[in-house]
Amino acid sequence: MPELTAEQTAEPTPEPTSNQVPRLIVTWLVVTVPLAYGLFQTVRSVVPLFAG
C-alpha cells in the first residue's frame, strides 16, 4: 500500500466567501434575540419577589 505524502493528506483550506458576515450576523440574531427576551421576562417576573 503506497504511503500518502503530506500534500495528499492535508485538508484544503476553505476560501473565505463574501456571504459569511451576513450569515454570522443572522445566526447571532437568531440566538441572542430570544435569549434577551427570555432574560428580560425572567428579570421582570423576579423583581416583585425581591422588591416588596
C-alpha distance matrix in Angstrom:
0.0 3.8 6.5 9.4 12.8 15.9 17.3 14.6 14.8 18.6 20.9 23.4 26.9 29.4 32.3 35.7 37.8 41.5 41.9 40.5 43.9 46.0 43.4 43.4 47.3 47.5 45.1 47.1 50.3 49.1 48.5 51.4 54.2 54.1 53.5 56.5 58.7 57.8 58.7 61.9 63.0 62.2 64.2 67.0 67.3 67.1 69.7 72.7 71.6 72.0 74.7 77.4
3.8 0.0 3.8 6.5 9.5 12.9 14.2 11.8 12.6 16.2 18.9 21.1 24.6 27.3 29.9 33.4 35.7 39.4 40.2 38.8 42.1 44.4 42.0 42.0 45.8 46.3 44.1 46.0 49.3 48.3 47.8 50.5 53.4 53.6 53.0 55.8 58.1 57.5 58.2 61.3 62.6 61.9 63.7 66.5 67.1 66.9 69.3 72.4 71.5 71.7 74.3 77.2
6.5 3.8 0.0 3.8 6.6 9.7 11.6 9.7 9.9 13.4 16.4 18.9 22.1 25.1 27.8 31.2 33.7 37.4 38.2 36.6 39.7 42.2 39.9 39.6 43.4 44.1 41.8 43.5 46.9 46.1 45.4 48.0 51.0 51.3 50.5 53.2 55.7 55.0 55.5 58.7 60.1 59.4 61.1 63.9 64.6 64.2 66.6 69.8 68.8 68.9 71.5 74.4
9.4 6.5 3.8 0.0 3.8 6.7 8.0 5.9 6.5 9.9 12.9 15.2 18.4 21.4 24.1 27.5 30.0 33.7 34.6 33.0 36.2 38.7 36.5 36.3 40.1 40.8 38.7 40.4 43.8 43.1 42.5 45.1 48.1 48.5 47.8 50.4 52.9 52.5 53.0 56.0 57.5 56.9 58.6 61.4 62.2 61.9 64.2 67.4 66.6 66.7 69.2 72.1
12.8 9.5 6.6 3.8 0.0 3.8 5.4 5.3 6.5 8.7 12.2 14.1 17.0 20.3 22.6 26.0 28.8 32.4 33.7 32.1 35.0 37.8 35.9 35.5 39.2 40.3 38.3 39.8 43.3 42.9 42.3 44.6 47.7 48.4 47.6 50.0 52.7 52.4 52.7 55.6 57.4 56.8 58.2 61.1 62.1 61.8 63.8 67.2 66.5 66.3 68.7 71.8
15.9 12.9 9.7 6.7 3.8 0.0 3.8 5.5 5.3 5.9 9.7 11.6 14.0 17.6 20.0 23.1 26.1 29.7 31.0 29.2 32.0 34.9 33.1 32.5 36.1 37.4 35.4 36.7 40.2 40.1 39.3 41.5 44.6 45.5 44.5 46.8 49.6 49.3 49.5 52.4 54.3 53.7 55.0 57.9 59.0 58.6 60.6 64.0 63.3 63.1 65.4 68.5
17.3 14.2 11.6 8.0 5.4 3.8 0.0 3.8 5.6 5.4 8.6 9.4 12.1 15.5 17.5 20.9 23.7 27.3 28.8 27.3 30.2 33.0 31.4 31.2 34.8 36.0 34.3 35.9 39.2 39.1 38.7 40.9 43.9 44.9 44.2 46.4 49.1 49.2 49.5 52.2 54.1 53.8 55.1 57.9 59.1 58.9 60.8 64.2 63.8 63.6 65.8 68.9
14.6 11.8 9.7 5.9 5.3 5.5 3.8 0.0 3.8 5.8 8.4 9.7 13.1 16.0 18.4 21.9 24.3 28.1 29.1 27.8 31.0 33.5 31.6 31.6 35.3 36.2 34.3 36.2 39.4 39.0 38.7 41.2 44.0 44.8 44.3 46.7 49.2 49.1 49.7 52.5 54.2 53.9 55.4 58.1 59.1 59.1 61.2 64.4 63.9 64.0 66.2 69.3
14.8 12.6 9.9 6.5 6.5 5.3 5.6 3.8 0.0 3.8 6.5 9.2 12.3 15.2 18.2 21.4 23.9 27.7 28.4 26.7 29.8 32.3 30.1 29.8 33.6 34.4 32.3 34.0 37.3 36.8 36.2 38.7 41.7 42.3 41.6 44.1 46.6 46.3 46.8 49.8 51.4 50.9 52.5 55.3 56.2 56.0 58.2 61.5 60.8 60.9 63.2 66.2
18.6 16.2 13.4 9.9 8.7 5.9 5.4 5.8 3.8 0.0 3.8 6.3 8.9 12.2 15.0 18.1 20.9 24.6 25.5 23.6 26.6 29.3 27.3 26.9 30.6 31.7 29.6 31.2 34.6 34.3 33.8 36.1 39.1 39.9 39.2 41.5 44.1 44.0 44.4 47.2 49.0 48.6 50.0 52.8 53.9 53.7 55.7 59.1 58.6 58.5 60.7 63.8
20.9 18.9 16.4 12.9 12.2 9.7 8.6 8.4 6.5 3.8 0.0 3.8 6.3 9.0 12.2 15.2 17.7 21.4 22.1 20.2 23.3 25.8 23.8 23.4 27.2 28.1 26.1 27.9 31.2 30.8 30.4 32.8 35.7 36.5 36.0 38.4 40.9 40.9 41.4 44.1 45.9 45.7 47.1 49.8 50.9 50.9 52.9 56.2 55.9 55.9 58.1 61.1
23.4 21.1 18.9 15.2 14.1 11.6 9.4 9.7 9.2 6.3 3.8 0.0 3.8 6.3 9.0 12.3 14.8 18.6 19.6 18.2 21.3 23.8 22.1 22.1 25.8 26.8 25.3 27.1 30.3 30.2 30.1 32.5 35.2 36.3 36.0 38.1 40.6 41.0 41.5 44.1 45.9 46.0 47.4 49.8 51.2 51.4 53.2 56.6 56.4 56.5 58.4 61.6
26.9 24.6 22.1 18.4 17.0 14.0 12.1 13.1 12.3 8.9 6.3 3.8 0.0 3.8 6.4 9.2 12.2 15.8 17.0 15.3 18.1 21.0 19.5 19.2 22.8 24.2 22.8 24.3 27.5 27.8 27.7 29.7 32.5 33.9 33.5 35.4 38.0 38.6 38.9 41.3 43.4 43.5 44.7 47.2 48.7 48.9 50.5 54.0 53.9 53.8 55.7 58.9
29.4 27.3 25.1 21.4 20.3 17.6 15.5 16.0 15.2 12.2 9.0 6.3 3.8 0.0 3.8 6.3 8.8 12.5 13.4 11.9 15.1 17.6 16.2 16.3 19.8 21.0 19.8 21.7 24.7 24.9 25.2 27.3 29.8 31.3 31.2 33.1 35.5 36.2 36.9 39.1 41.1 41.5 42.7 45.0 46.6 47.0 48.6 52.0 52.2 52.2 53.9 57.1
32.3 29.9 27.8 24.1 22.6 20.0 17.5 18.4 18.2 15.0 12.2 9.0 6.4 3.8 0.0 3.8 6.3 9.8 11.6 10.8 13.7 16.3 15.6 16.1 19.2 20.6 20.1 21.9 24.6 25.2 25.9 27.7 30.0 31.9 32.0 33.5 35.9 37.0 37.6 39.5 41.7 42.4 43.4 45.5 47.4 47.9 49.3 52.7 53.1 53.1 54.5 57.8
35.7 33.4 31.2 27.5 26.0 23.1 20.9 21.9 21.4 18.1 15.2 12.3 9.2 6.3 3.8 0.0 3.8 6.8 8.7 7.6 10.1 13.0 12.7 12.9 15.8 17.6 17.4 18.9 21.5 22.5 23.3 24.8 27.0 29.1 29.2 30.5 32.9 34.3 34.7 36.5 38.8 39.6 40.5 42.5 44.5 45.1 46.3 49.7 50.3 50.2 51.5 54.8
37.8 35.7 33.7 30.0 28.8 26.1 23.7 24.3 23.9 20.9 17.7 14.8 12.2 8.8 6.3 3.8 0.0 3.8 5.6 6.0 8.7 10.7 10.7 11.9 14.5 15.7 16.1 18.1 20.1 21.0 22.4 24.0 25.7 27.9 28.5 29.7 31.8 33.4 34.2 35.7 37.8 39.0 40.0 41.7 43.7 44.6 45.8 49.1 49.9 50.0 51.1 54.4
41.5 39.4 37.4 33.7 32.4 29.7 27.3 28.1 27.7 24.6 21.4 18.6 15.8 12.5 9.8 6.8 3.8 0.0 3.8 5.7 7.0 8.5 9.7 11.2 12.8 14.3 15.5 17.2 18.7 20.1 21.8 23.0 24.3 26.9 27.7 28.4 30.5 32.4 33.2 34.3 36.6 38.0 38.8 40.3 42.5 43.6 44.6 47.8 48.9 49.0 49.8 53.1
41.9 40.2 38.2 34.6 33.7 31.0 28.8 29.1 28.4 25.5 22.1 19.6 17.0 13.4 11.6 8.7 5.6 3.8 0.0 3.8 5.7 5.8 6.3 8.7 10.3 11.0 12.3 14.5 15.7 16.7 18.7 20.2 21.3 23.7 24.7 25.7 27.5 29.4 30.4 31.6 33.6 35.1 36.2 37.5 39.6 40.9 42.0 45.2 46.2 46.5 47.4 50.6
40.5 38.8 36.6 33.0 32.1 29.2 27.3 27.8 26.7 23.6 20.2 18.2 15.3 11.9 10.8 7.6 6.0 5.7 3.8 0.0 3.8 5.7 5.1 6.0 8.6 10.0 10.3 12.2 14.2 15.2 16.5 18.0 19.8 22.0 22.6 23.7 25.9 27.5 28.2 29.7 31.9 33.0 34.0 35.7 37.7 38.7 39.9 43.2 44.0 44.2 45.3 48.5
43.9 42.1 39.7 36.2 35.0 32.0 30.2 31.0 29.8 26.6 23.3 21.3 18.1 15.1 13.7 10.1 8.7 7.0 5.7 3.8 0.0 3.8 5.4 5.0 6.2 8.7 9.8 10.6 12.3 14.3 15.5 16.3 17.9 20.6 21.1 21.6 23.9 25.9 26.4 27.5 30.0 31.2 31.9 33.5 35.8 36.7 37.7 41.0 42.0 42.0 42.9 46.2
46.0 44.4 42.2 38.7 37.8 34.9 33.0 33.5 32.3 29.3 25.8 23.8 21.0 17.6 16.3 13.0 10.7 8.5 5.8 5.7 3.8 0.0 3.8 5.4 5.1 6.2 8.5 9.9 10.5 12.2 14.4 15.2 16.1 18.8 19.9 20.4 22.2 24.4 25.3 26.2 28.4 30.0 30.9 32.1 34.4 35.7 36.6 39.8 41.0 41.2 42.0 45.1
43.4 42.0 39.9 36.5 35.9 33.1 31.4 31.6 30.1 27.3 23.8 22.1 19.5 16.2 15.6 12.7 10.7 9.7 6.3 5.1 5.4 3.8 0.0 3.8 5.5 5.2 6.1 8.6 9.9 10.5 12.5 14.2 15.4 17.5 18.6 19.8 21.5 23.2 24.4 25.7 27.6 29.0 30.2 31.6 33.6 34.8 36.2 39.2 40.2 40.6 41.7 44.7
43.4 42.0 39.6 36.3 35.5 32.5 31.2 31.6 29.8 26.9 23.4 22.1 19.2 16.3 16.1 12.9 11.9 11.2 8.7 6.0 5.0 5.4 3.8 0.0 3.8 5.5 5.1 6.2 8.6 9.9 10.8 12.1 14.0 16.3 16.6 17.8 20.0 21.6 22.2 23.8 26.0 27.0 28.1 29.8 31.8 32.7 34.0 37.2 38.0 38.2 39.4 42.5
47.3 45.8 43.4 40.1 39.2 36.1 34.8 35.3 33.6 30.6 27.2 25.8 22.8 19.8 19.2 15.8 14.5 12.8 10.3 8.6 6.2 5.1 5.5 3.8 0.0 3.8 5.4 5.2 6.2 8.7 10.0 10.3 11.7 14.5 15.2 15.6 17.8 19.8 20.4 21.5 23.8 25.3 26.0 27.4 29.7 30.8 31.8 35.0 36.1 36.3 37.1 40.3
47.5 46.3 44.1 40.8 40.3 37.4 36.0 36.2 34.4 31.7 28.1 26.8 24.2 21.0 20.6 17.6 15.7 14.3 11.0 10.0 8.7 6.2 5.2 5.5 3.8 0.0 3.8 5.5 5.0 6.1 8.7 9.9 10.4 12.8 14.2 15.1 16.6 18.6 19.9 20.9 22.7 24.4 25.6 26.8 28.8 30.2 31.5 34.4 35.6 36.2 37.0 40.0
45.1 44.1 41.8 38.7 38.3 35.4 34.3 34.3 32.3 29.6 26.1 25.3 22.8 19.8 20.1 17.4 16.1 15.5 12.3 10.3 9.8 8.5 6.1 5.1 5.4 3.8 0.0 3.8 5.4 5.1 6.4 8.7 10.3 11.9 12.7 14.4 16.1 17.4 18.7 20.3 22.0 23.2 24.7 26.2 27.9 29.1 30.7 33.7 34.5 35.1 36.3 39.3
47.1 46.0 43.5 40.4 39.8 36.7 35.9 36.2 34.0 31.2 27.9 27.1 24.3 21.7 21.9 18.9 18.1 17.2 14.5 12.2 10.6 9.9 8.6 6.2 5.2 5.5 3.8 0.0 3.8 5.4 5.2 5.9 8.3 10.5 10.5 11.6 14.0 15.4 16.1 17.7 19.9 20.9 21.9 23.7 25.6 26.5 27.9 31.1 31.9 32.2 33.3 36.5
50.3 49.3 46.9 43.8 43.3 40.2 39.2 39.4 37.3 34.6 31.2 30.3 27.5 24.7 24.6 21.5 20.1 18.7 15.7 14.2 12.3 10.5 9.9 8.6 6.2 5.0 5.4 3.8 0.0 3.8 5.3 5.2 5.6 8.4 9.6 10.1 11.8 13.9 15.0 15.9 17.9 19.5 20.6 21.8 23.9 25.3 26.5 29.5 30.6 31.1 32.0 35.0
49.1 48.3 46.1 43.1 42.9 40.1 39.1 39.0 36.8 34.3 30.8 30.2 27.8 24.9 25.2 22.5 21.0 20.1 16.7 15.2 14.3 12.2 10.5 9.9 8.7 6.1 5.1 5.4 3.8 0.0 3.8 5.9 6.1 7.1 8.9 10.7 11.6 13.0 14.9 16.2 17.5 19.0 20.8 21.9 23.5 25.1 26.7 29.5 30.4 31.3 32.5 35.2
48.5 47.8 45.4 42.5 42.3 39.3 38.7 38.7 36.2 33.8 30.4 30.1 27.7 25.2 25.9 23.3 22.4 21.8 18.7 16.5 15.5 14.4 12.5 10.8 10.0 8.7 6.4 5.2 5.3 3.8 0.0 3.8 5.9 6.2 6.4 8.8 10.6 11.2 12.5 14.6 16.1 16.9 18.6 20.4 21.8 22.9 24.7 27.6 28.2 28.9 30.4 33.2
51.4 50.5 48.0 45.1 44.6 41.5 40.9 41.2 38.7 36.1 32.8 32.5 29.7 27.3 27.7 24.8 24.0 23.0 20.2 18.0 16.3 15.2 14.2 12.1 10.3 9.9 8.7 5.9 5.2 5.9 3.8 0.0 3.8 5.7 4.9 5.8 8.4 9.7 10.3 11.9 14.0 15.0 16.1 17.8 19.8 20.7 22.1 25.2 26.1 26.5 27.6 30.7
54.2 53.4 51.0 48.1 47.7 44.6 43.9 44.0 41.7 39.1 35.7 35.2 32.5 29.8 30.0 27.0 25.7 24.3 21.3 19.8 17.9 16.1 15.4 14.0 11.7 10.4 10.3 8.3 5.6 6.1 5.9 3.8 0.0 3.8 5.4 5.2 6.2 8.6 9.9 10.5 12.3 14.2 15.4 16.4 18.4 20.0 21.2 24.0 25.3 26.0 26.8 29.7
54.1 53.6 51.3 48.5 48.4 45.5 44.9 44.8 42.3 39.9 36.5 36.3 33.9 31.3 31.9 29.1 27.9 26.9 23.7 22.0 20.6 18.8 17.5 16.3 14.5 12.8 11.9 10.5 8.4 7.1 6.2 5.7 3.8 0.0 3.8 5.5 5.0 6.1 8.5 9.8 10.5 12.1 14.2 15.1 16.4 18.2 20.0 22.6 23.5 24.7 25.8 28.4
53.5 53.0 50.5 47.8 47.6 44.5 44.2 44.3 41.6 39.2 36.0 36.0 33.5 31.2 32.0 29.2 28.5 27.7 24.7 22.6 21.1 19.9 18.6 16.6 15.2 14.2 12.7 10.5 9.6 8.9 6.4 4.9 5.4 3.8 0.0 3.8 5.4 5.1 6.2 8.5 9.9 10.5 12.3 14.1 15.4 16.4 18.3 21.2 21.8 22.6 24.0 26.8
56.5 55.8 53.2 50.4 50.0 46.8 46.4 46.7 44.1 41.5 38.4 38.1 35.4 33.1 33.5 30.5 29.7 28.4 25.7 23.7 21.6 20.4 19.8 17.8 15.6 15.1 14.4 11.6 10.1 10.7 8.8 5.8 5.2 5.5 3.8 0.0 3.8 5.4 5.1 6.0 8.6 9.8 10.5 12.0 14.2 15.3 16.4 19.5 20.6 21.1 22.0 25.0
58.7 58.1 55.7 52.9 52.7 49.6 49.1 49.2 46.6 44.1 40.9 40.6 38.0 35.5 35.9 32.9 31.8 30.5 27.5 25.9 23.9 22.2 21.5 20.0 17.8 16.6 16.1 14.0 11.8 11.6 10.6 8.4 6.2 5.0 5.4 3.8 0.0 3.8 5.5 5.1 6.2 8.6 10.0 10.4 12.3 14.2 15.5 18.1 19.5 20.5 21.3 23.9
57.8 57.5 55.0 52.5 52.4 49.3 49.2 49.1 46.3 44.0 40.9 41.0 38.6 36.2 37.0 34.3 33.4 32.4 29.4 27.5 25.9 24.4 23.2 21.6 19.8 18.6 17.4 15.4 13.9 13.0 11.2 9.7 8.6 6.1 5.1 5.4 3.8 0.0 3.8 5.4 5.2 6.1 8.6 9.8 10.6 12.2 14.3 16.8 17.5 18.9 20.2 22.7
58.7 58.2 55.5 53.0 52.7 49.5 49.5 49.7 46.8 44.4 41.4 41.5 38.9 36.9 37.6 34.7 34.2 33.2 30.4 28.2 26.4 25.3 24.4 22.2 20.4 19.9 18.7 16.1 15.0 14.9 12.5 10.3 9.9 8.5 6.2 5.1 5.5 3.8 0.0 3.8 5.5 5.0 6.1 8.4 9.9 10.5 12.2 15.2 15.8 16.5 17.9 20.7
61.9 61.3 58.7 56.0 55.6 52.4 52.2 52.5 49.8 47.2 44.1 44.1 41.3 39.1 39.5 36.5 35.7 34.3 31.6 29.7 27.5 26.2 25.7 23.8 21.5 20.9 20.3 17.7 15.9 16.2 14.6 11.9 10.5 9.8 8.5 6.0 5.1 5.4 3.8 0.0 3.8 5.4 5.3 6.0 8.6 10.0 10.7 13.6 15.1 15.8 16.4 19.2
63.0 62.6 60.1 57.5 57.4 54.3 54.1 54.2 51.4 49.0 45.9 45.9 43.4 41.1 41.7 38.8 37.8 36.6 33.6 31.9 30.0 28.4 27.6 26.0 23.8 22.7 22.0 19.9 17.9 17.5 16.1 14.0 12.3 10.5 9.9 8.6 6.2 5.2 5.5 3.8 0.0 3.8 5.5 5.0 6.1 8.6 10.2 12.2 13.6 15.2 15.9 18.2
62.2 61.9 59.4 56.9 56.8 53.7 53.8 53.9 50.9 48.6 45.7 46.0 43.5 41.5 42.4 39.6 39.0 38.0 35.1 33.0 31.2 30.0 29.0 27.0 25.3 24.4 23.2 20.9 19.5 19.0 16.9 15.0 14.2 12.1 10.5 9.8 8.6 6.1 5.0 5.4 3.8 0.0 3.8 5.4 5.3 6.1 8.7 11.0 11.4 12.9 14.4 16.8
64.2 63.7 61.1 58.6 58.2 55.0 55.1 55.4 52.5 50.0 47.1 47.4 44.7 42.7 43.4 40.5 40.0 38.8 36.2 34.0 31.9 30.9 30.2 28.1 26.0 25.6 24.7 21.9 20.6 20.8 18.6 16.1 15.4 14.2 12.3 10.5 10.0 8.6 6.1 5.3 5.5 3.8 0.0 3.8 5.5 5.1 6.0 9.3 10.2 10.6 11.8 14.6
67.0 66.5 63.9 61.4 61.1 57.9 57.9 58.1 55.3 52.8 49.8 49.8 47.2 45.0 45.5 42.5 41.7 40.3 37.5 35.7 33.5 32.1 31.6 29.8 27.4 26.8 26.2 23.7 21.8 21.9 20.4 17.8 16.4 15.1 14.1 12.0 10.4 9.8 8.4 6.0 5.0 5.4 3.8 0.0 3.8 5.6 5.6 7.8 9.9 11.0 11.2 13.6
67.3 67.1 64.6 62.2 62.1 59.0 59.1 59.1 56.2 53.9 50.9 51.2 48.7 46.6 47.4 44.5 43.7 42.5 39.6 37.7 35.8 34.4 33.6 31.8 29.7 28.8 27.9 25.6 23.9 23.5 21.8 19.8 18.4 16.4 15.4 14.2 12.3 10.6 9.9 8.6 6.1 5.3 5.5 3.8 0.0 3.8 5.8 6.6 7.8 10.1 10.9 12.6
67.1 66.9 64.2 61.9 61.8 58.6 58.9 59.1 56.0 53.7 50.9 51.4 48.9 47.0 47.9 45.1 44.6 43.6 40.9 38.7 36.7 35.7 34.8 32.7 30.8 30.2 29.1 26.5 25.3 25.1 22.9 20.7 20.0 18.2 16.4 15.3 14.2 12.2 10.5 10.0 8.6 6.1 5.1 5.6 3.8 0.0 3.8 5.6 5.4 7.0 8.8 10.9
69.7 69.3 66.6 64.2 63.8 60.6 60.8 61.2 58.2 55.7 52.9 53.2 50.5 48.6 49.3 46.3 45.8 44.6 42.0 39.9 37.7 36.6 36.2 34.0 31.8 31.5 30.7 27.9 26.5 26.7 24.7 22.1 21.2 20.0 18.3 16.4 15.5 14.3 12.2 10.7 10.2 8.7 6.0 5.6 5.8 3.8 0.0 3.8 5.4 5.5 5.9 8.6
72.7 72.4 69.8 67.4 67.2 64.0 64.2 64.4 61.5 59.1 56.2 56.6 54.0 52.0 52.7 49.7 49.1 47.8 45.2 43.2 41.0 39.8 39.2 37.2 35.0 34.4 33.7 31.1 29.5 29.5 27.6 25.2 24.0 22.6 21.2 19.5 18.1 16.8 15.2 13.6 12.2 11.0 9.3 7.8 6.6 5.6 3.8 0.0 3.8 5.5 5.0 6.1
71.6 71.5 68.8 66.6 66.5 63.3 63.8 63.9 60.8 58.6 55.9 56.4 53.9 52.2 53.1 50.3 49.9 48.9 46.2 44.0 42.0 41.0 40.2 38.0 36.1 35.6 34.5 31.9 30.6 30.4 28.2 26.1 25.3 23.5 21.8 20.6 19.5 17.5 15.8 15.1 13.6 11.4 10.2 9.9 7.8 5.4 5.4 3.8 0.0 3.8 5.8 6.4
72.0 71.7 68.9 66.7 66.3 63.1 63.6 64.0 60.9 58.5 55.9 56.5 53.8 52.2 53.1 50.2 50.0 49.0 46.5 44.2 42.0 41.2 40.6 38.2 36.3 36.2 35.1 32.2 31.1 31.3 28.9 26.5 26.0 24.7 22.6 21.1 20.5 18.9 16.5 15.8 15.2 12.9 10.6 11.0 10.1 7.0 5.5 5.5 3.8 0.0 3.8 5.7
74.7 74.3 71.5 69.2 68.7 65.4 65.8 66.2 63.2 60.7 58.1 58.4 55.7 53.9 54.5 51.5 51.1 49.8 47.4 45.3 42.9 42.0 41.7 39.4 37.1 37.0 36.3 33.3 32.0 32.5 30.4 27.6 26.8 25.8 24.0 22.0 21.3 20.2 17.9 16.4 15.9 14.4 11.8 11.2 10.9 8.8 5.9 5.0 5.8 3.8 0.0 3.7
77.4 77.2 74.4 72.1 71.8 68.5 68.9 69.3 66.2 63.8 61.1 61.6 58.9 57.1 57.8 54.8 54.4 53.1 50.6 48.5 46.2 45.1 44.7 42.5 40.3 40.0 39.3 36.5 35.0 35.2 33.2 30.7 29.7 28.4 26.8 25.0 23.9 22.7 20.7 19.2 18.2 16.8 14.6 13.6 12.6 10.9 8.6 6.1 6.4 5.7 3.7 0.0
